[in-house]
Amino acid sequence: MEFRPFDVQLAVAFRGLTSRSGVLIKGVTRDGADAWGEYSPFPDYSPSQRNRWWHAAMEAAHGDWPAPVRDEVAVSSIVPDVPVNQVAELAAAGGCRTVKVKVGGYSSMLQDAHRVEAAAAALGPGGKVRVDANGSWDVDDAVRCLTELELAARRGGLDGLEYVEQPCRTIDELAQLRRRVDTPIAADESIRIPEDPMEVVRAGAADILVLKVAPLGGVHACMRIAEQTELPIVVSSALDTSVGLMAGIALARALPSLPYACGLGTGALFATDTVRTTLVPRDGVLRAQPWDVTV
């Protein structure tokens, strides 16, 4: 195997990050073809969490992915904490008809509402806006904020929010909130950080599960989670470079059901990348592409 360190830059600051670094791992499939994995855990991850990321990278470096059931994957664009005049371009990037807007923590409620309204207006009729709070609200704040953001989406011309991702930090808070709001709740951190990713399902704390390949230990590990629940799955990026995004695409292509656009449009946030041609959506979809690693 071959190991190549990388350090790439983001075009837009994302939750306080301006770059991503890690190691690419080059391996060989059973058929003798090149395969690549990405190991780039976030700095605050524990040793056990880093182990999962390593397992996912080694799985990818062996080309050990399940057979696909679809050729292309519908994906969402993403709007980080940016000024409202930048929202329309990011929301409509790559022809996406769904956008995820980051809210809470890094901006005021008013700024969040302005970005949601602008994103809804940019997509127009038939578009979908979801928001991601990264666990930044308590239950009461979440009720208040979701009321405002639902109204903002309607001012932008939509029927409301598609869903809210990880509005509160704990599983118990998610379960409480789910009983108080109509906005569907998607769990992200509550799946990928605990040792038991199914705890959130047993608690009745989510309507949707967000699966991220690297933090959960690989494509096959995510497939096993999906097999244990009837909840719909959204495959999302852990701010991977294009090499890591290929694993997300492999999972999304293999899942038997994929009712929501996947959060794999994050390649648009990168100024530099680990490949020659960054994986970005076209006409709102992503397709697997040949390896063209440059680091």
N, C-alpha and C positions, 0 to 999 in steps of 0.2 A: 504494500500500500504506500501511497505517496501523500504527504501532508503539506499543505500550503497555507500559511497564515494570511489573513486579509484584514484590511481596514478601509472601509468605504464611507463616503459622506452622504448625508441626507440633504436634499434640496430644501426641505422645510423641517424646522424643529418639530419633534414629535414626542409629546409627553416628557419634555426636558432633554431628549436625546438629539444630538446633531450628527452622530456617526454610529456605525455598527462594526464590530470586529469579532474575529474568531478564526477558525481553521477549516479549510476545505479538505476533504479526505477523498482521494481518488482510489477507486477499486475496480474490480472486474466482475462482470456478471458470469453466470454459469455458461453463457454462450460466448464468452471471451470479449464482450463489448465493454467499453469504458463506462463507469458509473461514478457518480459524485454524491457525497454527503456533506452537510454543513453542520458544524458544531459552533454555536454562538449563543450560549446561555447568557441571560442578563446577569449583571454583577451581583445582585442581591439574592440570587438563587442559592439554595442550600445544596450540600453535597449530594443528597438523594435526588433532588430535582435536576442537578447537573448530570447525574447518571442517566436519567431518562433521556435527556437531550443527546448524550453520547450514544445511547442505544439506537435512537432514531437516525443519527448520522451514520452509524455503521450499517444499519439496515439499508439505507439509501446507497451507501458505497458498494453494497453487494447487489444492487438492483433488485432487492427482495420486496417487490410490491405486488399486490393482487391484480388479477386481470381486470381491465376496465370494462364498464358496461355502457359508457358514453364517450364520445370523442371530444366534446367541448363542455366548458363549465361556465355558467353565467356567474358574474362577479359584481361586487359593489365597488364604487369609488370610495374615497375617504377624505374627509375634511377635518384636519387637525385644528388646533387653537390658532386660527389665522384671522387677520382683519376681514371684515365682512365683504370688502371689495374683491377679495381673492376667492370667495366661496364658489361663485358660479362656474369658474373655469375648472376648479378641482372637482366639483360635484358631477359635471358632465364629462369628465376626462374618460377617454377610451370608449365613448358611446354608452356608458353605463346608465341604466335606468333605475338603479338603486344606489343610495349613498348612505354611508355611516358618518355621522357627525359626532366628534368628540365633545363631551360636555362635562361640566363639573371640575372643580379642583384648580384649573389653570385660568379660569375666566369667570366673570360675573354671570349671574342668571340672565341678565338683560343681554349680554353679549352672546350667550348660548342661544337665546331665543332668536336674536337677529340672524345668527348663522343658520339655524334650522329653517327659518322663514325663507332666507335667501336660497338655501339648497333646494327647498320644495319648489320655489318659483323657477329655479334653473332647470329642473327636470320636467316640470309641467305635468299636465294630465297623464295619469298612468304611472307616474314616477312613484318611488317609495323612499321614505326617509326613516332610518333607524338611528338611535342615539346610543352612545356608550359612555357611561359615567365612571368606569373603572373603580367601582365601589366607594365613591367619594361622598355619598349621601347617607344620613341615617333615615329611618323609615318616614318620619314626619317631613323631613326635607324632600325626600323622594316624591311623596304625594304632592307636595306643593310644586316642585319643579316640573314634574310630569304634566301637571295640569297646565302650566304655562307653556311647555314645549308642545303639547298637543294643540293648543290654541295657535301657536306659532306656525305649525305645519299646516293648519287650516287656513291661516292668513296667506300662506304661500300657495294655496290652491289645491291642497290634497285633503284627504278625508281624515288625516291624523297620522300618528306615528305607526310604522310597521311593528316595531318592538323596541324595548329598552334593554341594553346589555349591561349586566352586572351593576345595577343601580346602587346596591348596598354591599357592604363588605362580607357580612356573615350569612351563612345559610339560613339561620333563624330569622334574620332581618328580611331576607328575600321571601321567605314563606309568609311573614306578616304582611309585607307589602303586596304580595300577590292577592291577598284577600281584600285589599283596600283599593286597588286600581284596576281599570279595564285594560290598560296597556299590557300586551304580552311581555313576559320577562324571559330573557335569555341569560343563561349562566355561563360565565367564562372562567374567571379566577376561581370560582367555587368548584370547578371541575379540575383544572390543571394544577392547582397548588396543593390541595389535600392529598393524602396518600390514597384515599378511597374516592375516586371520581363519581361513584354512584350515590354517594351520601345525599347530594342535592336532589336526586330523583326520588329517593325514599322519603325525603322530607316534604315532597310536594312543593318545592320552592322554585320551580321553573317550568315554563311552557316550551322552551327551546334550549338545546344544548349546543354550545360553541366548542368545537374540537380543533385544537392546534397540534399539529403532528409532533413537532420537536419536544415541547414541554410534556407531552403525554407519552412519549417513549416510542413513537414510530407509527407508521400507517396501520400495521396489523393490530397494535394496541388500541388505536382509535376504532378500528373495525369491530374489535371485541366489545368496546363500550357501546357502540351503536347497536350491536346485536342484543344488548341487555335492556334496551328501552324502546318504547314506541314513540317517544318524543322526537320531533323533527330535528335534524342536524344541520348546522351551518359550519362549514369548514372555513377556518380563518388563519391568517398569517400571524406569526410571532415577530413581526417586523424582520422577516427573513430576507436575505438577498435572493436573487433569481434562482440560485442553486437550491436553497431551502424551499422556495415557492414550488419547485417541481415536485417535492414530496406532498405538499398540500394539494396540488392538482391530481397527483396519483390517488390520494384518498378520495377526493371529490369525484373522480371518474369511476371509482370502484363501488361507492355506496349505492345500494339498490334504490334508494329514494333520496331526492335532493330538491325539496320544494322551495327553498330560499336561495337567493343569490349568495355566493360565498364571499367571505372577506379576504379575497386574495388579490385585490387590486392595489396592494401597497407598493409594488414596484415603481409606481408613479412618484413616490416620495423620495426616490434615490437620485442623487446627482452623479454618483459613480457606482459601479456594480462589480460583481465577480465574473460577469460574462460580457461578451461583446454586444449582444442584443438583449436588453432588459425585458423581462417578462411583464408586459403591460397589456391590459385588455384592448381589444379592437371589436367594435360593434357590441360591446358589453360582455364579451366572452374571452376566456383564456383557453389555449390549447397547449399541449406539451410540445416542446421544441427540442431539436438536437442540442447536445452539449456544445457550448462554445466558450468554455472557461478561459479567462484571460489572466487571472492572478498567478 
